[in-house]
């Protein structure tokens, strides 16, 4: 059994916002609050990054239309003692998905963490 770092992305809808910075702040705050209410302080929440189609440079993943924003969030979670990358993905998606009900969630990458040689 190994330990894994699972990176996920979530699509967060924010209504009645004036700008991108407001939308990002609200999305990160709301997601963090919902995770903390479930005792999941160990899940890292940040704004996601999207690559510019023209130059490839990353920019904050947020889009606003009609005072409604879609913010892409990046979530990371350590999963301990999983059988495989697929098992770690299922565990992370199940735990985070339970706390963030009705929020689209997708596993982006899974990294196996090196074992400690103690």
Order of alpha helices (4+ residues) and beta strands (2+ residues): beta-alpha-beta-beta-beta-beta-beta-alpha-beta
